[in-house]
C-alpha cells in the first residue's frame, strides 16, 4: 500500500495512483494507493482491503517527504512493515537541486 498525504486536487490523486502503479510493477505485487486526508481509501482501509483479498503481510510505503503527523498516521495503518519517509535520500536531494537549477534557467549540476 502506498500512503500519500492526500489532496482534493484530482491531478494529485492521479499522480499518487501512477506512483502506486510504478511500485506495483517494480514489486510484482498489488499496490493500493491510499490517502491520509481529503480522499479515500485511507491507509487503514487499504490495509484491510488487501488483507480481505488474502494478503497476509501488507507493507506500507510512505509516499511522504518527512517524519511528522502524517508519517505517524501511516505507521498506525496496520501494516506489517512501514518504510521511512523519502526525506533526505540523496536522489530526492538531487531532484530538488535539479528542479531549482531548471527554474533558474541553468544546466543541472551533479551532486
Buried (B, 14 or more C-beta within 10 A) or exposed (E): BBBBBBBEEEEBBEBBBEBBEEBBEEEEEEBBBBBBEEBEBBBBBBBBBBBEEEBEEBBBBBBBBEEEEBBEBBBEBBBEEBBEBBEEEEEEEBEEBBEEEEEEEEEEEEE
